[in-house]
């Protein structure tokens, strides 16, 4: 299993449980496994849906700021890591 830092959390919308992520390396696709790590954050999740500019997307590339539903609270500047088998 390999891990690659792929982005950073920009903000978290607590009422809807959505994180805004900036993709800084590589790509994120539906079904990818992500780890989100920070000072008090550490969990793994599968990407079930993504949005860019309020439109559903299947893939995000470098420079995109996307919204994804997350199972736990995240914080600004948490690291987003893509896990590949």
C-alpha positions in Angstrom: 0.0 0.0 0.0 1.4 3.4 -0.9 0.4 6.9 0.3 0.8 10.2 -1.5 0.0 13.7 -0.1 -2.6 15.0 -2.5 -4.0 18.1 -0.9 -5.0 20.2 2.0 -8.2 21.1 3.8 -9.2 24.8 3.2 -12.3 24.9 5.4 -15.0 22.8 7.0 -18.7 23.3 6.9 -19.9 21.7 10.2 -23.7 22.0 9.5 -23.4 19.7 6.4 -20.2 17.8 7.3 -18.4 18.9 4.2 -14.7 19.7 3.7 -13.4 22.1 1.1 -10.1 20.6 -0.2 -7.5 22.1 -2.5 -5.8 19.4 -4.7 -2.1 20.2 -4.8 -0.7 17.0 -6.3 -2.2 14.3 -8.5 -5.9 13.5 -8.9 -8.8 12.5 -6.7 -11.5 10.2 -8.2 -14.7 8.8 -6.8 -13.9 5.6 -4.9 -10.4 6.7 -3.9 -9.4 6.1 -0.3 -8.2 9.2 1.5 -6.6 9.7 4.9 -7.0 13.1 6.5 -4.4 13.9 9.2 -3.8 16.9 11.4 -2.9 17.8 15.0 -6.2 16.3 16.3 -7.5 14.7 13.1 -6.8 11.2 11.9 -9.2 9.0 9.9 -9.5 7.1 6.6 -12.5 7.4 4.2 -13.7 6.5 0.7 -14.7 9.3 -1.6 -18.4 8.8 -2.2 -19.2 12.2 -3.9 -17.4 15.4 -4.9 -18.5 18.8 -6.0 -16.8 21.7 -7.7 -18.6 24.9 -8.2 -21.8 23.2 -6.8 -21.7 20.6 -9.7 -21.1 16.9 -9.1 -17.8 15.7 -10.6 -16.1 12.4 -11.0 -12.4 13.5 -10.8 -10.5 16.5 -9.4 -7.1 17.7 -10.6 -4.3 19.9 -9.4 -5.6 23.4 -8.5 -9.2 22.3 -8.0 -11.0 23.3 -4.8 -13.6 20.6 -4.2 -16.2 19.8 -1.6 -16.4 16.3 -0.2 -18.6 14.8 2.5 -16.5 13.7 5.5 -17.4 11.4 8.4 -15.6 13.5 11.0 -14.7 17.1 11.7 -11.6 18.3 9.9 -9.6 21.5 10.4 -8.0 24.0 8.1 -4.5 22.9 6.9 -5.1 19.2 7.7 -3.2 17.1 5.2 -5.1 15.0 2.6 -3.4 11.7 1.7 -4.4 9.4 -1.1 -4.0 5.7 -0.3 -3.5 3.2 -3.1 -3.3 -0.6 -2.8 
